[in-house]
Amino acid sequence: MTTTTASPVAPEDPKAATAEPTTATAVTSEPETAAEAEGQVATTSPPPASAGILPASHWQQRAEEENESDNDSAYADSIASSTASLSASILEYRTLHGRTYHSDRGGGQSWNPNDAQHDEAMDILHHMSTLMQDGKLYLAELGDNVEKVLDVGCGTGIWAIDFADQHAESEVIGLDISPQQPQWIPVNLKFEVDDITQEWTYPANTFDYIHMRWMVGSVANWTALYKEIFRALKSGGTFEHKESSCVIQSDDGTVGPDSAIAQWGKVFLQAGKKFGRTFAVIEEDLQIKAMEAAGFVDVQVTNFKVPVGGWALDKKNKTIGKYAQLAIQRDVEGFVNFMWSSVMGWSKEEIAVYAAHLRRELKSGKCNAWYPMKVVIGRKP
C-alpha cells in the first residue's frame, strides 16, 4: 500500500522554522509483525528525549537559588483553582490536588482534568489547530453527503459543535469518557459517554466520517481502537486522526536539555511507559502503523511544526505560536497533574514550582520552541 501526503502547509522562512510541510513522499507499509498479528502495534523505543529526566526536587532547588520573585511564586497557588461546571458529587468525579477527573467506574483512563480551567486550555488549542489548517475543522475530502459523523474523544465538544453548525445535513455524535460538554448544542448533535478503549457498541457500517484527535497517553492498544473505528465506518467512509507530540524542541539550541520546556516531553515519555499508554504516538508512527493494520487504504499524512511563542517571522505562525503558548500557560498544572503525580510520584508543591519555571521560560521569549503534530487520514474500502 502506498500513501501520499495531504495538502501541505504554506512554506515558511527557513530561519523561522515554524511550520514544515510534508512533501509528496510515499509511505510504504511494512510487513506485519507478530505483535501486529495479535492486534498490537509494534513499537520502537522512544526517542532520546526520554532520557536525562531531572528529579522533581531540581525545580525547588533552582527556585531557591534564583530567589524567585513573588510574582512567579504566585503561580504555585494556581493549581488549586478548579471551577468544574457540573457537580462533582452528582457525577462522581475523582479529585486530585484540587482538580476533577472522570469517574473511576469502569476501566477507562484519562489524564486530562474535566474542569472549566482545563476546558478553556483545550478550547484554545482547538482555535490554534483551526488556524494551522487555514480555518478548516478537518483536512479530509468529505463531499456533500455526510449523513452520520462521530467525534471520538470529543472533550469539551467544541469541534463537534462547530462541525454540526457547518453541516446541518449531518447527524453528529460526540463521544467521550467524561460528560463535560455543554447542554445548548445544535439540534443535529448529541453527546454520549463511553470508554472508547473497550469493545464498541455501534453497529458495523454506521458512520460516513469519524474524527479523532489528541488521545495521546489514553490508549493502550492503538490497533484495537483503529479496528473498532474501521468496523463502525461505512464502506468508503473516512477516518481522520490528529495527534501532537509531547516533545518540545528547537532547531537552534535555544531549548536546552535541562530547561523546563525540554523536561516536559522527557517526563511525559517516561510516565507513558510506566502508565502503559504511550505518549510517543508520533515518534513511533503509531497512527500509520495502526491505520495499515486495521485495513485502511489511500492513507494521507500531513506533518505540522507547531511554534510555541510568538517568535516566528511570519504573521500566521506568530499568531499560532502565541495561542500554543497561551494554552500551556493557562493550565500547566492541569496538563501534568495526573501523570506527574499519580504515575511519577511528584508532589503538588513540586509540580507548582516546576510550573512556575516553565511559565517563566515561555514568557521570556528566548526559546524558539516547537512541537510536531501529525494528521493521518484513511479510507475504508
N, C-alpha and C positions, 0 to 999 in steps of 0.2 A: 504494500500500500504506500502510495506517495501522497504527501500533502503539501500544499502551498500556503504561503502566509496571506493574511488578510491585508486590507489596505493599510499602508504604513502611515505613521505619524509624520507631520511636516518636519523636514530636516532642520537641525539646529546648527548654530555656530559651533564648530568643533571645540572651541575653547570653553564654551558653556557646558557642554556635556550633560545636557538636562533631559533630553528625550531622544533615545536612539531607536529608530525604526528598524524592524527586521527587513532584510532584503528578500527577494523572491528566491528562497532556497528550498531545497527538497528535504523533507524529513522522512526517512525510510524506517518502517517498523523493524524492530529487532526480533529475532526468533524467540518464541515463547519459552520462558524459563520454567523450571519445575515449580517455582513459587507461584508464577502466574497461572500455571495449570491448576493449581489448587485454590485459585481465587485471590491470591495475594500478589501485590505488586512487588517485584524485586527492587530493592533499594540499595544504593551505594552509601558509603559513609558520608555524613555531612561535610561541607567544605571546612577548610582550616579555621573558619570563624568560630567553630565550636570549641576551639582550644583557647587557652590564655584567659580564662574567666577569673576576674578579680573577686576576692571574698566580699561578702556584704559589709563587713567591718571597714573595708577600704574607704568607703564613701564618708563614713563618720569621721575617720581619722583625717581624711583630706579636708573635711569641713572645719575641723578644729585647727588644722594647720593654716588654712586660708582665712580663718576668722571671718566666716561668712556674715554678711550684713543681716539686719533684722528683716529686710525686705525679702531676701532669699529664704531665710528660715521660716518665714510665714507660710511658705508652700507646704511645710510639714503638717500644717493643720488642715490642708485641703482634702486629705484622704478621708476625713470624717464626713465630708459633705455628700450626703446621699438624699436625693429627693425623688424617691420612687413614686410614680404617678398612681399606682394602684396599691391597695392594702396588702402588705406582705403577709399578714396573718391569714387573710382570706385565701390567698393564692399559695400559701405555704412556701414562700420564698426562703432560701437559705441566706444567711448573712455571714460576711467575713470582713473584719476590720471596718464595719460600718457600711459596707456595700452589699447590695442584694443580687442574688443569682437565682436561676430557675430552680424549681422544686427538685429535691433529691429522689423523688419517686421514680422508679424505673432505672434503667442503666445508662441514661443519656448523660453526656458531659459537655459543658460549655464553659470556657474560661473567661468569657466576656460577662461583665455585670449587665443587669437588665434594668438599671435605674435611669433616671432622667439625665444625669450628668453624662453617663456613657452614651446614652441615646443621642445626645447633642453632638458628641465627638464623631459618632458613626454617620450622622447626617451630614456633617462637614466633609467627611471622606466621600460620601455619595456625591456631593456637589463637586469636589475635586475630581472624582472619577469621570463625571459627565463632562467637565471642562476638557479633560485629556482626550475625550472622544468627540471633541468638537460639538458638544451639545447633545450627542446621541446617548440614549439609555442602553443601547446594545449595538454590537457590530455585525450580527448575523443578518443575512438577507432573508427576510421572512415572507415577503409577498403581501398580498391583500387579504388572504383568507386564513386568519389565525383564530380558530374557534376557541381552543382551550389552552391556557397558559399556566405554568406552575413556577413560582419563585421559591426555590429551595433555600432554607436558612434566611428567611426574609428580614429578620431582625426588627428594626423599627417600622418596617413596612413601606418605607418611602419609595423604593424602586417599584414595588407592586402598585402603589397608588398612582405614581406618575405614568406607569405603563397602561393601567386601566383608564386613566384620563385620556391618554393619546389613542387608545384602541377601544372605542365604545362597542365595537362589534365582538370583542373577545370576552370570554369568561375567564377571570383571573383568580387564582388561588395563591395566597401567601402562606407558606408553611414554616413553622419554627418551633423550637422546643419550649419557648417561653412566650406567654401571652402578653406581650408588651406593646402591641400595636394599638393605634387609635380606634375609636368607635365610629367617628364620622369619616366614611370612606365612600368611593364611587359605588354605584348600585351594581356594577358588574364585577365587583371584587369581594372576596370573603377570605378570612384568615382562619387557619386551622393549626392546632397544636399537636405535634407528634415528634418522635425521635427518628430522624432520617437514617440513622445508622442501623436501625432494625429492619426487618423484612417489611416492605411496603404493602399497604392495603389497597392502593389504587389499582383498578383493573388494568390489564395489559392494553396497549394501544389506545390510551386515553388522551394524551396531550399532543398538541402540534408543536409546542415550543416549551422547553424547560430551561430556566435561567438559574445560575448559582454563582455566588461569589463569597470570598473571604470566609471560608470554612477551615482555613489552616489551623492545625492544632486541635481540631474537634473530631477528626475521622481516623479510626484505627485501620480500616481496610478500604482503600480508595477504589479498588477494582470491584468489590462487592457493591459499593454505592453506585458506581457507574453502571453496573449491570442492572440494578433496580431502575435507574433512570432510563436505560435503553429499553427495558421491558415496558415501562409506562408510556413511552413515546409511540405515536402512530408511525406507520411506515412512511418514510420521507420526512419525519419530524426532525427538529433541530435542537441540539443541546449546546449551550454556551456557558463556559466556566471561567471566571476571573479569580486569580489569586495574587496576593502580594507577598514578597519575601520579608522576613524579619531582619535581614542583614542590611544595615545601613552603612554605606561605604562612601568613598570619594575617589576621584580619578587623579587627584593632585596631592594626596597625602595630608590634606587638612583634617581628615578624621583619623586621629591616631589610634593605635590598638588598645591603649589604656583609657581612652576617652569614654565618657558616659554614653555617647552616641554609639560607639563601636560595641560596647559591652551589652547593649540592648539585644542585638542579634545573637551574641555568644551565649548569653544566659537562656534565651528562648530556645535555641537549638538544643542545649543540654537538657532543659526542662522537658522538651518534647520527647527526647529519648527516654527519660525516666517515666513520663506520663503514658507512653505507648501510643501517642498521637503526634506524629512528626510535624515540625514547623519548617522542614526543608522541602516543601512541595515543589517549589520552583527549582531549587538546586538539584533535586533528584529526578526532575522531569516526570513527576507522577501523573500530571494531567494527561500528557501524551501517552504514557505507558498504559494508564487505565482506560483511556479512550480507545486505544487499539485493542486491548484485551477484551473490552466489552462488545466490540464489533462495529464501532462507528467507522464511517468512511468519509472521504472528502474533508479530512481534518485540516483546519486552518489555524495558524499560530501567529499571534501578534505580541511582540515584546515592547514594553514601555520602560523608560527610566524615569522614576518619579522624583523630582527635586524636592528637597526638604529645606525650606527657607527661600528668601527672595533674592538669591544670588545669581540666578540665570540672567543672561544678557537680553533675551527677547521678552516681550511683554507677556505673551501667553504663558510661558513656563515660569516666569517670575510670579505670576498670579497663582498658578498651580502650586508652586513651592510654598507660597505663603499660607495657602489653605492646608497643605500637608503638614506644615509645622503647627498651625493652629489646632488641628485635630489632635496631635500628640500632646501639645501643651495643655489643651482643655482637660485632659484626663489621663495623665501619665500613670497615676496610681491605679486607675481602673484597668488600664491595659495590662499592667504587670502584677496586680494584686494576687490573683488566684494562683497563677503558675509559679511566681517567685516565692510566695508564702507557703501555700499548701504543698507544692511539689519540691521547691528548692530550699525551704526552711528559713527564708528571710523573715524578720520581724516587721511589724507595722512601722516602727521607728526607722529601721534600716531602709525600707522602701521609701519612706518620706524623704530621707536625706539624699538617697540616690536621685529621686525625682527632682529635688532642688538643683543638684548638679546638672542633670540633663536639661532642665529648663534654662539654666544659666548658659550652657554651651549653645543651645539653639538660639537664644536671644542675642548672643554675642555677634552673630553674623560672620564668624570667622571660618565656618566649616561649609565647604561646597559638597554637602551630603546628598545622597540619593539612594533609592532602593528599587529593585526590579519588580515589575508587575507583568503578568502574562495572561492573555486571553486565548483560550483554546475553544474552537467551535467544531462540532462534528454532526454528521447526519446519519440517521438510522436508515438503512437501505429499504 
